[in-house]
Amino acid sequence: MRARNIKVMISLGLVIGAIAVLVIASTTRSGYTTHYYRTPSEFLARSHDYVNSMVRVNGKVVQGSIRRTPVSAQNSLPVLDFVLGDSLNNTVPVHYVGTTVPDAFKEGADVVVEGIYTSEGVLEAKQLLVKCPSKYEAAPKPSGNV
């Protein structure tokens, strides 16, 4: 009976230890899980570190910055250029070549851009992810006397 209790305690200790190792390993992977993307301000503060590296930047599409170039003899795929900005008025120019542009992509949309930052200061996007606006916003109050 005593040998059985010892085996149970050892097994329980191993399971708890394995769970602890997994939790620690998943939360300390060089900040990857806690910093999935950076804002334009955070990105530009260390932009020299990201040249020719894959990065993720989140911001809003600046009003009036979207330029679309359709497919032509020179371009086999459509080209999309726009500027990503944040509340501190820092901006990052983005260049995207591809056929997949999310339907919700528009001026003022909250977008996560994944791509390679070039030495020319342009983010060459490989993927665009548009964040969905909240469906639970307060309804506007009707004007008039109640």
C-alpha positions, 0 to 999 in steps of 0.5 A: 500500500505504501509503494502505491502511494509513493507511485501516485505522489511521483506521478502527480508531481511529474504532471504538475511539473510538466504543466509548470514547464509548459506555462513558463515556456509559453509565456517567456518566449522572448515576448512573442506572445505578449507583443504580437504586433507593435504600434507605428510609434513603437515600431518607428522608435526601433525601426533600424532594428527591423530592417529586412526583418519580418514585422507586424505593425497595427494601426489605422489606415490614414485618411486619403492615403490609399492608392490602388494600381490595377493589373496592367502590362507592367503589373501582373497583380494589383498594387495597394499603397497606403499609410498606417498611423496611430494616435501619436501621428506617427506613420509607416508607409505600406506597399502591398502587392497581391489579390487578397485585400480584406473586404473591410479594408478602408480609410480609418480601418484598424489593420495589422500589417505583416511584412518586411521593413525595407531600408527605404523605410517602407513596409512591404506587406505580405499579409493584411488583417483588418480588425473587426469593429465592435458590434456592441457599441452604444447606439446613438441617442435620439435627438428630441425631447422625451 
